[in-house]
Amino acid sequence: MWFKILFIDKVELDRQRLLRDLQREINQLYRDLNERTRQLDEAQSKLQELSATPDENNGSACKNTDQETNEQWRDLRVDFELDEQKDYELCALRSQIAEYQKKLRDAEEAHKQELKSVCEKASATAQYNVNLDYLANGFLPKGKQDLNDSNSSLAEPTEAEYLRNVLYRYMHERETLGRESVTLARVIGTVARFTREQLNAVVAKEEQRNHGWVEGTVQGLISTAASLTSR
């Protein structure tokens, strides 16, 4: 499972790197916005000072004041436009961050599900391909060896599928299997989690039946051969 750990670590590192980069951009935009806000406050303060100038300063200075006021308003409009642009960029970046975070979470979840699916398929394949001789000896894979557990059931789909195939062959080809029917009986009992006593009884009965069938077949062949010889 080391490859799974390395893969998850890489995903996490990429996610952290992306978030750090986006956070730096956000911080820079905040600094720019604060600077624009400061400039706007200064411009508004100057406008207030100009509007509070006494009338006796009118005359030639009034013209200059009007010009300065116009320039201040022009600068103010520019500042507002810049602030609006910064606000728009900041909102866009926030939306982009949220979108990236969602994509990252989705990708990470997809990778986890893919790894889980691969591991489950590999485990199912390994269990389905359990050696027949191993089962015939009355053993189950580790973690399932308690044959005396009366509460156990065929919870594993691969075990149910395997048992179904073995049962079909045992019931359909029983008379033609010979000694292999004893092996299949042992496999069925093992997968079905018979107790030791039940398993031994079934195997003994199958061996007895198989032995009787063989003797009957041999005796029949001998009788047939004798009958043919006497003719």
Sequence and secondary structure as in RCSB ss.txt:
>XXXX:A:sequence
MWFKILFIDKVELDRQRLLRDLQREINQLYRDLNERTRQLDEAQSKLQELSATPDENNGSACKNTDQETNEQWRD
LRVDFELDEQKDYELCALRSQIAEYQKKLRDAEEAHKQELKSVCEKASATAQYNVNLDYLANGFLPKGKQDLNDS
NSSLAEPTEAEYLRNVLYRYMHERETLGRESVTLARVIGTVARFTREQLNAVVAKEEQRNHGWVEGTVQGLISTA
ASLTSR
>XXXX:A:secstr
 HHHHHHHHHHHHHHHHHHHHHHHHHHHHHHHHHHHHHHHHHHHHHHHHHHT  GGG SHHHHHHHHHHHHHHHH
HHHHHHHHHHHHHHHHHHHHHHHHHHHHHHHHHHHHHHHHHHHHHHHHHHHHHT  HHHHHTT   TT   TT T
T     HHHHHHHHHHHHHHHHSHHHHTTHHHHHHHHHHHHTT  HHHHHHHHHHHHHHHHHHHHHHHHHHHHHH
HHHHH 
